[in-house]
Amino acid sequence: MMSYSDFPETRELTAWTLPLDTALFRYPYRVRVQDDKAVVLDLHGTEHFFHVFHYPDFHYLSSFGKRGDAPEEMLSAENLRWNGDFLWILDSNKSELTRLGFASSGDSLLHQEVVSLDEELLRALDFVQYNDSTFIIPDYSGDSRFCLVNRQGKLLRKIGTISTTNEDALKNARPALAQAWRSFIDYNPRNGVLVAATQLGEVLEIYNLKDSTYIACVGPNGEPEFQIAQGYGIPTGIMGFSDIQVTDSAIYVVFQGRKFKDIQQKAQQGINLPDGGQYIYVFGLKGEPLRKYVLDHYIHGISVNEQKGVIIATDVNKDEPMIEYRMNGMQSDN
């Protein structure tokens, strides 16, 4: 366990709006960029959950993940991951992971493989691919931190524990505790670093799967706070992290930090606060705080390219939701 109270460096960043040639989004939640493709997950998409764009000009190519309950349609969409030229997507309501590949034209996607997840897994809300035969999925039973699942969707084993100091909840209310500790995860196979960032509170858990080390970094807002009502964990503290990316040299996380009581008070006054986080925190791979970016937008999803010094982000509050930050403050010359 280690704690941090501040960052040695703070930078303010100004976004450039990325003009789109089509209006598609209701709630652009995640963006994943690889080579000349950017895929955006629209969490509340009316017809499709995913949209493909050419990168860096963000020219629209196609949509996939059609909403519906028929085969090859989706009831929900939680996340997407690149694996080489393929994309994996997660539908928690169907308990399915689906692999898609680009057609020869390069602009549309075709279903390649569907993995039905083991019934022993509680609702899967995120995933990463550990290797070609294994997925890592957060465990919401409270018994452990992660489930290892094979390519056929079968649960192999559970690993890790919730790093809470709340012994009473750990003993008597594990499912509620697991809900409160819901985390967004990312994994970098090149350095073996798996990181979980709590949606509530301010805890970053770093697992190095190559040397089996573990570090829990706790910020000023502490671990997730909640009350138990009818077996469910009701959040009472703050909104914490909302997206994460592990690069080859650092960990980037979007942080909100807004108190639930402030959100409720504003709502009672008829004031809707901006949705998302105004900060990107940067940590070293061993949890040391490196830098805090203060943004001029409230964002949810990020895609970081350290080589280009570029962060692509989604802002659900704007009609033009795709934005770009230059980490050195200069506009991209793409």
C-alpha positions in Angstrom: 0.0 0.0 0.0 1.2 3.5 -0.8 -0.5 6.9 -0.7 -0.2 10.1 -2.7 -1.5 13.6 -1.9 -0.4 15.5 -5.0 1.6 15.5 -8.2 5.1 17.0 -8.7 3.9 18.6 -11.9 0.6 20.2 -13.1 -0.1 21.2 -16.7 -3.2 22.9 -18.2 -4.2 21.6 -21.6 -6.5 23.1 -24.2 -8.4 20.8 -26.6 -8.8 21.0 -30.3 -12.1 19.9 -31.6 -11.9 17.1 -34.2 -14.5 17.9 -36.9 -16.7 14.9 -37.9 -18.4 14.5 -41.2 -21.4 12.8 -39.7 -23.6 13.2 -36.5 -24.0 9.8 -34.9 -23.4 9.9 -31.1 -25.7 10.0 -28.1 -23.1 9.1 -25.5 -19.6 8.6 -26.9 -18.0 6.7 -23.9 -14.8 5.1 -25.2 -12.4 5.6 -28.0 -9.7 3.1 -29.1 -7.2 4.1 -31.8 -4.9 1.8 -33.6 -2.9 2.7 -36.8 -5.3 4.4 -39.2 -8.5 3.3 -37.4 -10.4 4.9 -34.5 -13.4 3.1 -33.0 -15.8 4.9 -30.7 -18.2 3.2 -28.3 -21.5 5.0 -28.1 -22.9 3.7 -24.8 -26.5 4.8 -25.6 -26.4 4.2 -29.3 -29.9 4.0 -30.9 -29.0 1.7 -33.8 -25.4 0.7 -33.3 -23.0 0.8 -30.4 -19.7 1.2 -32.3 -18.6 3.6 -35.1 -15.4 3.3 -37.1 -13.5 6.3 -38.4 -10.3 6.8 -40.4 -7.6 8.2 -38.3 -6.4 11.0 -38.0 -8.9 12.8 -40.1 -11.9 11.2 -38.4 -13.7 10.5 -41.7 -16.6 8.1 -41.0 -16.3 4.6 -42.4 -19.0 2.4 -40.9 -21.0 1.3 -37.8 -21.3 -2.1 -36.2 -22.7 -3.7 -33.0 -26.3 -3.4 -34.1 -28.7 -3.0 -31.1 -31.1 -6.0 -30.8 -31.5 -9.5 -29.4 -31.0 -11.5 -32.6 -27.8 -13.4 -33.3 -24.9 -11.0 -34.1 -26.9 -8.1 -32.4 -26.1 -6.6 -29.0 -28.2 -5.8 -26.0 -25.5 -3.7 -24.4 -21.9 -2.7 -24.9 -19.3 -2.2 -22.2 -15.9 -2.0 -23.8 -13.8 -2.8 -26.8 -10.2 -4.0 -27.2 -7.8 -4.1 -30.2 -5.8 -7.4 -30.6 -3.7 -7.0 -33.8 -6.1 -6.4 -36.7 -9.0 -7.8 -34.7 -11.4 -6.1 -32.2 -13.0 -7.8 -29.2 -16.2 -6.3 -27.8 -18.2 -7.2 -24.6 -22.0 -7.5 -24.3 -22.7 -7.9 -20.6 -26.4 -8.5 -21.0 -25.8 -11.4 -23.4 -22.6 -12.5 -21.5 -20.7 -12.6 -24.7 -17.4 -11.6 -26.0 -17.2 -11.2 -29.8 -14.2 -11.0 -32.1 -14.5 -9.0 -35.3 -12.2 -8.5 -38.2 -12.2 -5.9 -41.0 -13.5 -6.9 -44.4 -11.1 -6.7 -47.3 -12.4 -3.2 -48.1 -11.0 -2.1 -44.8 -14.0 -0.1 -43.7 -16.6 -2.6 -42.3 -16.3 -5.4 -39.7 -17.3 -9.0 -39.8 -18.0 -11.4 -37.0 -15.3 -14.0 -36.5 -15.9 -15.6 -33.2 -18.4 -15.5 -30.3 -17.4 -16.5 -26.7 -20.3 -17.3 -24.3 -19.2 -16.5 -20.8 -19.4 -19.1 -18.0 -22.6 -18.8 -15.9 -20.4 -18.8 -12.8 -19.3 -15.3 -13.7 -21.4 -12.5 -12.4 -22.2 -9.7 -14.8 -19.0 -8.9 -16.7 -18.6 -5.1 -17.0 -15.0 -5.0 -18.4 -12.3 -7.3 -19.8 -8.8 -7.4 -21.1 -7.1 -10.1 -23.1 -4.2 -11.6 -21.2 -3.0 -13.8 -24.0 -4.4 -15.6 -27.0 -6.2 -18.1 -24.8 -7.1 -16.2 -21.7 -9.3 -13.2 -20.7 -9.2 -11.3 -17.4 -12.6 -10.1 -16.1 -13.3 -8.3 -12.9 -15.0 -10.4 -10.2 -18.2 -8.8 -8.7 -19.0 -11.6 -6.3 -16.6 -10.1 -3.8 -14.7 -13.3 -3.4 -11.7 -12.2 -5.4 -10.6 -9.3 -7.7 -10.4 -11.0 -11.1 -11.6 -14.0 -13.0 -9.4 -15.8 -15.5 -11.5 -17.1 -18.4 -10.4 -19.3 -21.3 -11.1 -18.8 -25.0 -14.2 -21.0 -24.6 -15.6 -18.7 -21.9 -15.0 -21.2 -19.0 -13.9 -19.8 -15.7 -10.4 -21.1 -15.0 -9.7 -19.6 -11.6 -10.1 -16.4 -9.5 -7.2 -14.3 -8.3 -6.6 -11.3 -6.0 -8.6 -9.8 -3.2 -10.3 -6.5 -2.6 -7.8 -4.2 -0.9 -10.2 -2.7 1.6 -9.7 -1.7 5.2 -13.4 -2.3 5.8 -13.2 -5.6 7.6 -16.9 -5.7 8.4 -17.9 -5.4 4.7 -15.3 -7.9 3.7 -16.8 -10.3 6.2 -20.5 -9.7 5.9 -21.3 -7.8 2.6 -18.9 -8.9 -0.1 -21.2 -8.4 -3.1 -22.0 -4.8 -2.0 -18.3 -4.2 -1.4 -17.5 -5.6 -4.9 -20.1 -3.2 -6.4 -18.6 -0.2 -4.6 -15.1 -1.3 -5.8 -16.2 -1.6 -9.4 -13.1 -0.7 -11.4 -12.0 0.1 -15.0 -9.1 -2.0 -16.1 -6.4 -2.1 -18.7 -3.5 -4.4 -19.4 -0.3 -3.9 -21.4 1.1 -7.3 -22.5 4.5 -5.8 -23.4 5.3 -4.9 -19.8 2.8 -7.3 -18.0 1.2 -4.5 -16.1 -2.6 -4.8 -15.2 -4.2 -1.8 -13.5 -7.6 -1.4 -11.9 -8.9 2.2 -11.2 -11.9 2.5 -8.9 -15.0 4.2 -10.2 -15.7 5.4 -6.7 -13.1 6.8 -4.4 -9.5 7.1 -5.4 -7.6 3.8 -5.5 -5.3 2.6 -8.2 -4.3 -1.1 -8.1 -1.2 -2.2 -10.0 -0.5 -5.8 -10.7 2.7 -6.8 -12.5 1.8 -10.2 -13.9 5.5 -10.8 -14.9 7.0 -10.6 -11.5 3.8 -11.1 -9.4 4.1 -7.8 -7.5 1.2 -5.7 -6.3 0.8 -2.1 -5.4 -2.3 -0.2 -4.2 -2.1 3.6 -4.6 -4.6 5.5 -2.5 -5.2 9.1 -3.2 -6.6 11.9 -0.9 -10.2 10.7 -1.3 -9.4 7.3 0.0 -11.1 4.0 -0.9 -14.7 3.8 -2.2 -17.3 4.9 0.4 -20.8 3.4 0.4 -23.8 2.4 2.5 -25.6 -0.9 2.3 -29.3 -0.9 1.4 -31.1 -4.1 0.7 -27.9 -5.9 -0.1 -26.7 -3.2 -2.6 -23.8 -0.8 -2.2 -25.1 2.8 -2.4 -22.2 5.3 -3.1 -21.7 8.1 -0.6 -18.3 9.5 -1.4 -17.0 10.7 -4.7 -17.0 9.8 -8.3 -13.5 8.6 -9.0 -11.8 7.4 -12.1 -13.6 6.9 -15.5 -11.1 5.5 -18.0 -7.6 4.1 -17.9 -4.7 3.2 -20.3 -1.5 1.5 -19.5 1.2 2.5 -21.9 4.8 1.1 -22.2 6.1 3.7 -19.7 3.1 5.1 -17.6 -0.5 4.8 -16.4 -3.0 7.4 -17.6 -6.4 7.7 -15.8 -9.3 10.1 -16.2 -10.3 11.5 -12.7 -13.5 13.2 -11.7 -13.4 13.8 -7.9 -16.9 15.2 -7.6 -18.8 14.5 -4.3 -22.2 12.7 -4.6 -23.7 15.1 -2.1 -22.7 18.0 -4.4 -24.2 16.3 -7.4 -27.5 15.7 -5.5 -27.6 19.3 -4.2 -27.1 20.7 -7.7 -29.7 18.4 -9.1 -32.3 19.5 -6.5 -31.5 23.1 -7.6 -32.2 22.1 -11.3 -28.5 22.3 -12.2 -26.9 19.5 -14.2 -23.2 19.4 -13.7 -20.9 18.5 -16.6 -20.6 14.7 -17.1 -17.1 13.3 -16.9 -13.7 14.2 -15.5 -11.6 17.4 -15.9 -8.3 15.7 -14.9 -5.9 13.1 -16.4 -3.6 11.7 -13.7 -0.3 10.1 -14.9 1.5 7.6 -12.7 4.7 5.5 -13.2 4.3 1.8 -13.6 5.1 1.3 -9.9 2.5 3.9 -8.8 4.6 7.0 -8.4 2.7 10.2 -9.2 4.2 11.9 -12.2 1.9 14.6 -13.6 -1.6 16.0 -13.4 -3.3 17.4 -16.5 -6.0 20.0 -15.9 -8.4 20.0 -18.9 -10.7 22.6 -20.5 -13.3 19.9 -21.1 -15.0 17.2 -19.1 -14.2 13.8 -20.6 -14.9 10.1 -20.3 -12.8 8.1 -22.7 -9.1 8.5 -23.7 -6.7 7.0 -26.2 -3.1 7.9 -25.5 -0.3 7.9 -28.1 2.9 8.7 -26.2 5.1 8.6 -29.3 3.0 11.4 -30.9 2.3 13.1 -27.6 -1.4 13.0 -28.3 -4.5 12.2 -26.2 -7.8 11.6 -28.1 -10.8 12.0 -25.8 -14.6 11.9 -25.8 -16.7 14.7 -24.3 -20.4 13.7 -24.0 -21.4 17.2 -23.1 -20.7 18.7 -26.5 -22.3 18.4 -29.9 -18.8 17.9 -31.3 -17.6 15.3 -28.9 -14.3 14.1 -30.3 -11.3 16.2 -29.1 -7.6 16.1 -29.1 -5.0 17.2 -26.5 -1.3 17.7 -27.2 0.7 16.8 -24.1 3.2 19.5 -24.9 0.3 22.0 -25.4 1.0 22.4 -29.2 -1.6 21.6 -31.8 -1.2 18.3 -33.6 0.2 18.6 -37.2 -1.7 15.5 -38.3 
